[in-house]
Amino acid sequence: MYIPEAHAETQITVLQQFIRENPLGILTTAIKSSLYPLILSSHIPFVLDVPEGADEVRSNGILRGHIARQNPQAKALMEALAAAQNEHGASIRELSEDVLVLFNGPYHHYVTPKFYIETKPDSGKVVPTWNYSAVQAYGKIRVYCDSKSDETQSFLQRQVEDLSRHTETSIMGYTGGEKPSAWTVSDAPERYVDMKKKNIIGVEIQIENLQGRFKMSQEMGRGDRDGVIQGFENLKTEVGNGMARMVALRGDLKDQRK
């Protein structure tokens, strides 16, 4: 992802919170196979773990997810893992290829040059663009696909429980009390859950590189940014209002960092 300095977000805690708030990632792999395409992508909701470090350096974190066993990407991962295990031993779980997970923010939108109320009337030197926010994570992937092993069963059980807990409480807001209570995996019959787990594989990615781009008109002057905010607000839509808030927030952060 191209990340100009004006749009770059380098605070790891901000990027991690972005992932927690927008957990549906796009997992992209490039695995050589005679049966499946080299480049494969799947939309997968992830859980982010951030281990407590012994030093002052904060960990980028670990992503955990699961994929339908019938997904061609899952089949390519299992094929690659089998080849690695044949070469290096049955205990191997991690593949040598890097993978990419891309997380997109909830709001993105076209920006018309008509929003630039300062530069457009003055010189006309403005062009359309598209505002968005995204975080990308690179790392090595571990694959848990032996449905008969205790390791895989333990990983998958923890994964579906943690993912359900996060999405029910943090995404849906089902926290009990005056709000609805959260659905839990234990609400479903145990045998049914065990059957469903046989149809998925687990993936775990140690994040080696975490980057973010918040492209929200920060490169423009205050007058033009105010025009973008007003333009989005005038759309009177949920996306427009969300974009207006993000442009204002990111513009203020830019000004504070001067």
N, C-alpha and C positions, 0 to 999 in steps of 0.2 A: 504494500500500500504506500502510495506517495504521500509523504507527510511534511508539508512546508512548516517552517518554524512557527509561523503565526497560528497554525491550527494544532500544533502538537500538544498532547497531554502526557507528561512524563511522571506524574505522581502515581506510584503503584497502587496506593490505597484507592484513588479515584477510579483507576481502571478496574480494579477488583470489584468495587461497588457497582460499576457499570455492568459487569458480567452478572452479578447477583440480581440486578434489577431487570436484565435482559438476557435470561439464561438460554434462550433458543439460539444455539450456535450453528454455523455451517462448517461441518468437518470436511476438509479436502485432503485427499491422499493421492500420492503418485507412486503406485506400486506396479512393477512389471509383472505381467501375467499373460499367459497364452489364452486365457478364457475370458478375461474382463478388461474393460478399457483402462488405460494407464491412469487417467485423471478421473476420479470419482468424488462426488460430494453428496452429503446428506444433512438434512436439518435434524439436529439432535438437541434436546434440552440437557444442560449440564449442571452438575453440582460443583462448586468451587471450594476446595479445601485450602486453607492457608496455615501450614504448620508453624508452630511457635519456634522462632529461631533462637539459637544460643548467643548470637551476636546482634549487632545493631542493624545488620542488613536484612531487610524484610524479604521473605520468600515471594517469588512470583505466584506460587500456588500450584495446585494440582487439580486438573479437570477430570471429573468422572462422569461417564454416560453409558448408555446401552443402545444397541442397534438390533433391529429385527434380523434374525438369523438368515432369512430369505433375501435380505437386501444384498445386491451385488457387491456393494462396498464391504459388507461384513464377510462375504464369501472370499473376496480378494484378501482381506486381512487374515482370515483363517488359513488360506492357502499359503500366504507368506510366512505365517507363524509355523506351519507344519514344515516348510522348507528350512526355516531357521533351526527348528528343533532337531531335524534330521542331521543338520550339520554341526550344531553346537550342544545338543543335549536336550532332553525333555523338560528340563527346568526353565528353559528360556521362555520369557513372556514378552520381552520388549523387541520391537522391530528396529532395524538400523535407519530406516528412512524417516526424515522429518515429516511432520504433518502440520497443517494449518487449521485453526478454528477462527472463524470470523463472527463477531457479534455486532449486530446493528442496533442503533438506538430506536426508540419508539416513533420518532418524528423525522421526516425528511421532506423536502419540497423544492420545487423549481423557484428560482428567484428572477423575476423580471427586471430589466434595467429601469423600468418605470419607478421602482422602489427607491432608486438612488437620487434623492431629492436635492443633493448638493452638487454632485459631479455631473449628472446628466444635463441640467440646465446650463451649467458653466461651460463644459467642453464637449459634451456628448460622447466622451471616451469611456463608455461602459458597455459591457456585454452580458448576456444571460449567464447564469450558473445554477448549480444545484447545491443546497445546503444539506448536510447530514452529519451523523456521528457514528463512529465505528471503533471497535477494539479488535485487535488481532493477536492471537497467541500461537507461538511456534513451539514445538517440542517433539519428543519421542513418545511413541504410543505403545502401551502394554495391552495385550489382548487376553481376555478371560473367556474361553469358549468350550472348555471341557465340562459338559453338563454333569458328568459323574464325579468330578473332583470337589472336595470340600472347599478348596480355595475359591473356585468359581462360584459355588453356591453361596458362600459367605459374602463374596464381593457383590453379587447380584442382589442378595437380600438387603444388604446395607445400602446399595445404590437406590433401589426402588423405594425404600423407606425414607432415606434422606431427601430424595428428589420430591416425593409426595409431600413430605413435611414442609419443605421450602416453598413449593408452589402453592400449597393450600394456605399457608400462613402469610408468606411474604408477598405472593402475587395476588392471591384471591382475598387476603385479609380475613380469612376464617380463623379467628383466634379465640372464639368462645365468648362467654359473657353476654353482652348485648348483641354480639355478632354471631353468625352461624359457627358451629364447631367444625373443625377440620376433618376431612375424610382421611382415614389411615389405612394402610395396607392390611392391617388386621381386621378391618371391616369386611373384607372379602374372604370367602372360604379358603382355608390353607391349601387344600388340594388343588383348588383352582389357581391360586397364585403360583404353586409349584409347577403346574402345567404351563402357565404363561412364561415362567422363567426359562423353561426348556426351549422356548422359541426366540430367545434373545441372547446376545453375547455382551460382555462388559468391555469397556475401553477406559483406559486411564492415561492421562497425558501430563507428564512433568513439564511445566511451562519453563522453557529456557529463555524466551524472548517475548516480552509483553509490550505492545505499542498501542497508542490511541490517537485518533484524529477527530477533532470536533470542529468541523468546517461550518462556522456560524457567522460569516461576514466580519471576522475580527480584523481582516486586512484593510477594511474600509475605514474612513474617518467617522467621527461621531455623528456628523450630520447625516451621512448616508446610512449608518447603522440605525439611527432613529427612524429614517424613512423605511428601512426594511422591517423594523418592528411594527410601525404603523401599518405598513402594507399587509403584513401577515394578520394583524389584529382586525383589519377591515374585511378579511375574508369571512370572519365570523364562523369559523369551523374549529373543531377540536384540534386538528392538525395545525391550523393557522395559529391558534392561541398557544399551542405547545412550542411551535417554532419561535414565536415572538418572545416567549419566556427564555428559551435557550439562547437566542441572539443577544438579549439583554444581559443574561448571566455571563456568557462568554466574553462579551464586550467589556463588562465591568472587571472581570478577572484580568483581561489584557491590560486595561488602564492601571490596575493596581500593581501590576508587575513591572511597569515602566521605571 
